[in-house]
Amino acid sequence: RVFYLSRHGQSEYNLLGKIGGDAGLTEAGHEYARRLADFAHNVIGMEVEKDEETGEEKRIPRPARLWTSTLRRTKETAALIKKERISTFKWDNGDQVEWIQFQGRARRNLDELYAGVCDGLTYKEIEEK
């Protein structure tokens, strides 16, 4: 199996040089999210299959999951990724299932470590403490 990892788009805290927090995305972060959604749909979620008779290539959905942390910036980054239903998908073992492509799952264990008293501060502000 292949795993793709992506950082969230630029957050307001990133722009201000602050650590931690649960800030939303900046305009640049939203642009990153848009491009990531295109990549996810066109590259991660599709595979090219060649018709043996005609030689014609066709793109078919490849099942993919989407995991994020529970933080706002990661959910906003993932929000533009299309969640399309693949009516039935057949696994290698022959089982058929109804599949929702990139169905999101927020996982708390993917959250960054809590920065404690330094949460929301810049590195300069931390040095001054």
JOTAQUI-V888604 format. One line per field, one symbol per residue. psi: psi as a letter, one per 20 degrees, with the letter a starting at -180 (. if undefined). Layout:
BEGIN
psi: ???
END
This chain:
BEGIN
psi: qpppqqqrrprghghijqqbalqaqrghhhgghghgggggghggjqqpppphgiippqpqpppqroprajqghhghhihippmqpogpporhjippqppopkpqopphiiqrqpjciipjqrhghghi.
END
